[in-house]
Amino acid sequence: MSDNHSSKSVEQIEAEIAAARDRLADTVDELHTRTAPQEIARRQVASAKAKFMNATHTPSGEVRTERVGALAAAAVALIGLGVARRRRG
């Protein structure tokens, strides 16, 4: 060992261990929070909302009517296909 390690008192070593234990506990708590199903779902919803806003609005906040119209047309087409399938089945 180096002189630095051998010159530490027992109290200093115990304090370092306690600090490391506290940091580890904080890290475990943070990982637990990040991996909670509710937190994952919340982040996914926020991400989807942000992507939708980026796709349908300009950086200045104006609506991109051509994209909104295309999305509406696609939604109507999908609903129409669903109705047509139900009538056949």
C-alpha positions in Angstrom: 0.0 0.0 0.0 1.0 3.5 -0.5 1.8 5.9 2.4 -1.5 7.7 1.7 -3.6 4.6 2.6 -1.6 3.6 5.6 -1.8 7.1 7.1 -5.6 7.2 7.1 -7.3 6.8 10.4 -10.0 4.2 11.1 -12.6 7.0 11.3 -11.5 8.4 7.8 -11.8 4.9 6.3 -15.2 4.4 7.9 -16.4 7.8 6.6 -15.3 6.9 3.1 -17.1 3.6 3.3 -20.2 5.4 4.5 -20.0 7.9 1.7 -19.6 5.2 -0.9 -22.6 3.3 0.6 -24.7 6.5 0.4 -23.7 7.0 -3.3 -24.5 3.4 -4.1 -27.9 3.7 -2.4 -28.7 6.8 -4.3 -27.7 5.1 -7.6 -29.9 2.0 -6.8 -32.8 4.3 -5.9 -32.4 6.2 -9.2 -32.2 3.0 -11.2 -35.3 1.7 -9.5 -37.2 4.9 -10.3 -36.1 4.8 -14.0 -37.1 1.2 -14.5 -40.5 1.5 -12.8 -43.3 0.6 -15.4 -45.2 3.8 -14.7 -42.0 5.9 -15.4 -41.2 4.0 -18.6 -44.8 4.5 -19.8 -44.7 8.2 -18.9 -41.5 8.7 -20.8 -42.9 6.9 -23.8 -46.0 9.0 -23.8 -43.9 12.2 -23.5 -41.7 11.0 -26.4 -44.7 10.2 -28.6 -46.3 13.6 -27.9 -43.0 15.4 -28.8 -42.6 13.4 -32.0 -46.2 14.2 -33.0 -45.7 17.9 -32.3 -42.5 17.9 -34.3 -44.2 16.2 -37.2 -47.3 18.4 -37.2 -45.9 21.8 -36.2 -43.1 24.0 -37.5 -40.3 25.2 -35.2 -42.2 28.5 -34.8 -45.3 26.6 -33.6 -47.5 26.9 -36.8 -49.5 23.9 -37.9 -48.2 22.0 -40.9 -51.5 21.6 -42.7 -50.2 19.4 -45.4 -48.9 16.9 -42.8 -52.0 17.1 -40.7 -54.2 16.6 -43.8 -52.1 13.5 -44.7 -52.5 12.1 -41.2 -56.2 12.7 -41.3 -56.5 11.0 -44.7 -54.5 8.0 -43.5 -56.7 7.7 -40.4 -59.9 7.9 -42.5 -58.5 5.2 -44.9 -57.6 2.9 -42.0 -61.1 3.3 -40.4 -62.6 2.6 -43.9 -60.6 -0.5 -44.2 -61.7 -1.7 -40.8 -65.4 -1.1 -41.6 -65.0 -2.9 -44.9 -63.5 -5.9 -43.2 -66.2 -6.1 -40.6 -68.9 -6.0 -43.3 -67.2 -8.9 -45.2 -66.7 -11.0 -42.1 
